[in-house]
Amino acid sequence: MKSLSSVVSDSFHDEEWDLELDLDPEFDEFHDFPWTDEDIGEQEISGRVDRSSREYVRWIQQSLNGIMRLRLAVDGILGPMTRSAIRSFQAQHDLAVDGIVGPQTERALIAAGAGNTPGSGTSPPVVPTPSIPTTYPKTLRYNVASIAVQQWLNWGKGTIKECESRIRNVLEDYWRTAVGYLPNQTDWCAGVAWSAVFVSWVMVKAGAGSSFRYSSAHTEYVGEAKRNRIANNSNPFKAYRTTEIAPRVGDLVCKERANSGVTYDNVDKGFRSSHCDIVTKVRPGQIETIGGNLSDSVRKDTVETDASGRIKRREYYAVVRVGG
């Protein structure tokens, strides 16, 4: 399966997510993964430490929750989220990134404050696991931000360009999955704007289902989100003026493009050139976003906000709130 990256730490209030982790999007829940033959060499028993036991995996999960402020289930199951967190920890500590806790990674965890391993004489401290959001809206915007970060990584953090052969199949998949067709121009990879297709693809993968208006034009789905807001219906996508609300992680922020004159008031009245990005971090004074078709790639941007968290730049006209 193709592995995706996600962001899972949000300072416990859903707004600043920092950790880039590999997560397979096809998993709807935690799964028990047996140790593979490749892993056996790292699963030696050191003294009385049995690295293949569920008790040891629980120690890993508790340790990563405390050190990295994660929300892993402490269940003793070496599922995709736990392996992802291990890889992230290894990358941060200049270790071999393999998702396996062998002697070196174990020592690094202890040095980072994990406490002693089970069976070594002293039990590790119990680190409370914060509750994981379970409602649809929070899950949706979590997925949106996570998948956007993964795509930014897939595009070499903005260094891979749209017509390069190594990314061509990814761009083709955006079009076919999100809007059901591929442009017929010979130079479509460079000649046809795909930023709205990127957002639409992320929404498909995030599980938006029939709630989102998938389109190759930003104003179509923003206009639909505005109509949802006016109707006050149960749809999780609703558009607001930038002066009304502060964007959150997973929301969309939208701006005018090419002096099109698009505003919140006219966004539902036909096509106008526009661009929307996905919010992946919220900090005092700024938000961080990821968008497609930026300098021919998937790139990050930083947008200044005021003391209340609202966007200050005048070209931005809407915030599409994702999930309540």
C-alpha positions as CSV (number, residue, x, y, z in Angstrom):
1,M,0.0,0.0,0.0
2,K,1.1,3.5,-0.6
3,S,2.0,5.3,2.7
4,L,0.7,8.7,3.5
5,S,2.1,11.2,6.0
6,S,0.0,12.9,8.6
7,V,0.2,15.4,11.3
8,V,-0.9,14.2,14.7
9,S,0.2,16.5,17.4
10,D,-2.0,19.5,18.0
11,S,-0.9,20.9,21.3
12,F,-4.1,19.3,22.7
13,H,-6.3,22.0,21.4
14,D,-6.3,21.1,17.7
15,E,-4.5,24.2,16.4
16,E,-0.8,23.7,16.1
17,W,0.2,20.4,14.5
18,D,3.9,19.8,14.2
19,L,4.8,16.2,13.5
20,E,5.0,14.7,10.0
21,L,4.2,11.0,10.3
22,D,3.7,8.2,7.7
23,L,0.2,7.0,7.9
24,D,-1.6,4.6,5.5
25,P,-4.9,6.2,4.7
26,E,-6.6,2.9,4.0
27,F,-6.6,2.0,7.7
28,D,-9.8,3.1,9.4
29,E,-8.6,1.8,12.8
30,F,-5.6,0.5,14.5
31,H,-4.5,-2.9,13.2
32,D,-2.2,-5.5,14.8
33,F,0.9,-6.0,12.7
34,P,2.9,-9.1,13.2
35,W,6.7,-8.8,13.4
36,T,8.2,-9.5,10.0
37,D,11.3,-11.6,9.3
38,E,13.1,-8.4,8.5
39,D,12.4,-7.1,12.0
40,I,13.7,-10.1,13.8
41,G,17.3,-8.9,14.1
42,E,16.1,-5.8,16.1
43,Q,13.9,-7.9,18.4
44,E,16.6,-9.4,20.5
45,I,15.9,-9.8,24.1
46,S,18.3,-7.5,26.0
47,G,18.6,-8.8,29.6
48,R,15.0,-9.3,30.6
49,V,13.6,-6.8,27.9
50,D,11.5,-8.7,25.4
51,R,11.0,-6.2,22.5
52,S,8.4,-8.4,20.8
53,S,6.0,-8.3,23.8
54,R,2.9,-6.2,24.0
55,E,4.1,-4.8,27.3
56,Y,7.2,-3.4,25.4
57,V,5.0,-1.9,22.7
58,R,2.9,-0.2,25.3
59,W,6.1,1.2,26.8
60,I,7.0,2.6,23.3
61,Q,3.5,4.1,22.9
62,Q,3.5,5.7,26.4
63,S,7.0,7.0,25.8
64,L,6.2,8.5,22.4
65,N,3.0,10.1,23.8
66,G,5.0,11.8,26.5
67,I,8.1,12.8,24.5
68,M,6.4,13.9,21.3
69,R,3.0,14.9,22.7
70,L,1.1,12.4,20.6
71,R,-2.2,10.6,21.0
72,L,-1.3,7.0,20.3
73,A,-3.6,4.4,21.8
74,V,-1.6,2.6,24.5
75,D,-2.8,-0.9,23.5
76,G,0.4,-2.8,22.9
77,I,-0.4,-3.1,19.2
78,L,2.3,-2.2,16.7
79,G,-0.1,-0.6,14.2
80,P,0.6,1.9,11.5
81,M,0.3,5.0,13.8
82,T,2.8,3.6,16.2
83,R,5.3,2.7,13.5
84,S,4.8,6.1,12.0
85,A,5.6,7.8,15.3
86,I,8.7,5.6,15.7
87,R,9.9,6.7,12.3
88,S,9.3,10.4,13.2
89,F,11.2,10.0,16.5
90,Q,14.1,8.3,14.7
91,A,14.3,11.0,12.0
92,Q,14.4,13.7,14.7
93,H,17.2,11.9,16.5
94,D,19.4,11.1,13.5
95,L,18.7,7.3,13.7
96,A,18.0,4.8,11.0
97,V,14.4,5.5,10.0
98,D,12.9,2.0,9.9
99,G,9.9,2.1,12.3
100,I,11.6,-0.5,14.5
101,V,12.7,0.0,18.1
102,G,16.0,-1.8,18.5
103,P,18.8,-1.1,21.0
104,Q,19.8,2.3,19.5
105,T,16.2,3.7,19.3
106,E,15.5,2.3,22.7
107,R,18.5,4.1,24.2
108,A,17.4,7.3,22.5
109,L,13.9,7.0,23.9
110,I,15.3,6.6,27.4
111,A,17.7,9.5,26.9
112,A,14.7,11.6,25.8
113,G,12.9,10.9,29.1
114,A,11.0,7.6,28.4
115,G,12.1,5.9,31.6
116,N,13.3,2.3,32.0
117,T,12.0,-0.4,29.7
118,P,9.6,-3.1,31.1
119,G,11.5,-6.0,32.6
120,S,14.6,-3.9,33.3
121,G,13.8,-3.4,37.0
122,T,11.8,-0.1,36.9
123,S,8.5,0.5,35.2
124,P,8.3,3.5,33.0
125,P,6.1,6.4,34.1
126,V,2.5,6.2,32.9
127,V,1.9,9.1,30.5
128,P,-1.8,9.9,30.2
129,T,-3.0,9.6,26.6
130,P,-5.2,12.6,25.6
131,S,-8.6,11.7,24.2
132,I,-8.6,11.2,20.4
133,P,-11.3,13.3,18.6
134,T,-14.0,10.9,17.5
135,T,-16.6,13.2,15.9
136,Y,-16.8,13.4,12.1
137,P,-15.9,17.1,11.8
138,K,-12.7,16.8,13.8
139,T,-11.7,13.6,12.0
140,L,-12.3,15.2,8.7
141,R,-10.2,18.3,9.1
142,Y,-7.5,16.3,10.8
143,N,-7.4,14.1,7.7
144,V,-7.4,17.2,5.4
145,A,-4.3,18.7,7.1
146,S,-2.6,15.4,7.3
147,I,-2.9,14.5,3.7
148,A,-1.9,18.0,2.6
149,V,1.4,17.6,4.5
150,Q,2.0,14.2,3.0
151,Q,1.6,15.6,-0.5
152,W,4.0,18.4,0.3
153,L,6.5,15.7,1.3
154,N,5.7,13.7,-1.9
155,W,6.6,16.7,-4.0
156,G,10.0,17.1,-2.3
157,K,8.8,19.9,-0.1
158,G,8.0,22.0,-3.2
159,T,11.1,21.1,-5.2
160,I,9.6,18.7,-7.7
161,K,7.9,20.4,-10.6
162,E,4.6,19.4,-12.2
163,C,5.9,18.0,-15.5
164,E,8.7,15.9,-14.1
165,S,8.2,12.2,-15.0
166,R,8.6,11.1,-11.4
167,I,5.5,13.1,-10.3
168,R,3.4,12.8,-13.5
169,N,1.3,9.8,-12.3
170,V,0.5,11.7,-9.1
171,L,-0.8,14.7,-11.0
172,E,-2.8,12.4,-13.3
173,D,-4.3,10.8,-10.2
174,Y,-5.4,14.2,-8.8
175,W,-7.4,14.8,-11.9
176,R,-8.9,11.4,-12.4
177,T,-9.8,10.9,-8.7
178,A,-11.0,14.4,-8.0
179,V,-13.0,15.4,-11.1
180,G,-13.1,12.2,-13.2
181,Y,-11.1,13.3,-16.3
182,L,-7.7,14.3,-17.5
183,P,-7.3,17.5,-19.6
184,N,-6.9,16.7,-23.3
185,Q,-4.3,19.4,-24.0
186,T,-0.9,18.0,-24.9
187,D,0.8,20.3,-22.4
188,W,-1.8,19.9,-19.7
189,C,0.6,19.3,-16.9
190,A,2.0,22.9,-17.3
191,G,-0.8,24.5,-19.2
192,V,-3.9,23.8,-17.1
193,A,-4.3,25.1,-13.5
194,W,-4.7,22.3,-11.0
195,S,-4.8,24.0,-7.6
196,A,-8.6,23.4,-7.1
197,V,-8.1,19.8,-8.3
198,F,-5.4,19.3,-5.6
199,V,-7.8,20.6,-2.9
200,S,-10.6,18.4,-4.3
201,W,-8.3,15.3,-4.3
202,V,-7.3,15.9,-0.7
203,M,-11.0,16.1,0.2
204,V,-11.7,12.8,-1.5
205,K,-8.9,11.1,0.3
206,A,-9.9,12.8,3.6
207,G,-13.3,11.2,3.4
208,A,-15.5,14.2,2.6
209,G,-17.7,12.0,0.5
210,S,-20.7,13.7,-1.1
211,S,-20.4,16.7,1.2
212,F,-17.8,18.5,-0.9
213,R,-18.3,20.1,-4.3
214,Y,-15.4,18.6,-6.2
215,S,-14.2,20.9,-9.0
216,S,-11.3,22.2,-11.0
217,A,-12.5,25.7,-10.1
218,H,-12.2,27.0,-6.5
219,T,-15.2,29.3,-6.8
220,E,-17.5,26.3,-7.3
221,Y,-16.8,24.7,-4.0
222,V,-16.4,28.0,-2.1
223,G,-19.7,29.2,-3.5
224,E,-21.3,25.9,-2.5
225,A,-19.9,26.3,1.0
226,K,-21.3,29.8,1.2
227,R,-24.7,28.4,0.3
228,N,-24.4,25.8,3.0
229,R,-23.6,28.5,5.5
230,I,-26.6,30.6,4.4
231,A,-28.9,27.6,4.6
232,N,-27.4,26.6,8.0
233,N,-27.6,23.0,7.0
234,S,-25.7,20.0,8.3
235,N,-23.0,20.1,5.6
236,P,-19.5,20.3,7.3
237,F,-18.2,22.8,4.7
238,K,-19.3,26.4,5.3
239,A,-17.7,29.6,4.0
240,Y,-17.2,32.8,6.0
241,R,-15.7,36.2,5.3
242,T,-12.1,36.5,6.6
243,T,-13.3,39.2,8.9
244,E,-15.7,36.9,10.6
245,I,-13.7,33.9,11.8
246,A,-10.1,32.8,12.4
247,P,-9.0,29.9,10.3
248,R,-8.2,26.6,12.1
249,V,-6.1,23.6,11.1
250,G,-7.8,21.8,8.3
251,D,-9.8,24.8,7.1
252,L,-9.3,26.4,3.6
253,V,-8.3,30.0,3.1
254,C,-9.1,31.5,-0.3
255,K,-7.9,34.6,-2.1
256,E,-8.3,36.5,-5.4
257,R,-6.2,35.5,-8.3
258,A,-5.2,37.5,-11.5
259,N,-7.3,40.5,-10.3
260,S,-10.5,38.6,-10.9
261,G,-12.5,40.7,-8.5
262,V,-13.8,37.7,-6.6
263,T,-15.2,38.5,-3.2
264,Y,-17.2,36.6,-0.6
265,D,-20.3,38.4,-1.8
266,N,-20.0,37.3,-5.5
267,V,-18.2,33.9,-5.1
268,D,-21.5,32.1,-5.6
269,K,-22.3,34.0,-8.8
270,G,-20.2,32.3,-11.4
271,F,-16.5,31.6,-12.1
272,R,-13.8,34.0,-11.1
273,S,-10.1,33.2,-10.8
274,S,-9.3,32.2,-7.3
275,H,-7.0,30.1,-5.2
276,C,-7.4,28.2,-1.9
277,D,-4.9,26.6,0.4
278,I,-5.2,24.2,3.3
279,V,-4.3,25.4,6.8
280,T,-1.8,23.0,8.4
281,K,-0.5,25.1,11.3
282,V,-2.0,27.9,13.4
283,R,0.4,30.0,15.6
284,P,0.1,33.5,17.2
285,G,0.4,36.0,14.4
286,Q,0.4,33.6,11.4
287,I,-0.9,30.5,9.8
288,E,0.9,28.0,7.7
289,T,-0.8,26.7,4.5
290,I,-0.2,24.1,1.8
291,G,-1.5,24.4,-1.7
292,G,-1.2,22.9,-5.1
293,N,0.0,24.5,-8.4
294,L,2.2,27.0,-6.5
295,S,5.4,27.6,-8.4
296,D,4.5,24.4,-10.4
297,S,4.5,22.3,-7.3
298,V,2.9,21.6,-3.9
299,R,4.3,24.3,-1.6
300,K,3.9,25.9,1.8
301,D,3.1,29.5,2.5
302,T,2.8,31.6,5.6
303,V,-0.1,34.1,6.0
304,E,0.0,36.8,8.6
305,T,-2.9,37.1,11.1
306,D,-4.0,39.7,13.6
307,A,-4.4,39.4,17.4
308,S,-7.7,37.5,17.0
309,G,-6.2,35.0,14.5
310,R,-8.0,36.5,11.5
311,I,-6.2,36.9,8.2
312,K,-4.8,40.4,7.6
313,R,-4.0,40.3,3.8
314,R,-6.7,42.0,1.8
315,E,-6.6,39.6,-1.2
316,Y,-8.1,36.8,1.0
317,Y,-11.8,36.8,0.8
318,A,-13.0,33.6,2.5
319,V,-12.3,30.9,5.1
320,V,-14.0,27.6,4.4
321,R,-14.6,26.0,7.7
322,V,-14.2,22.3,7.6
323,G,-16.3,20.5,10.1
324,G,-18.3,22.7,12.5
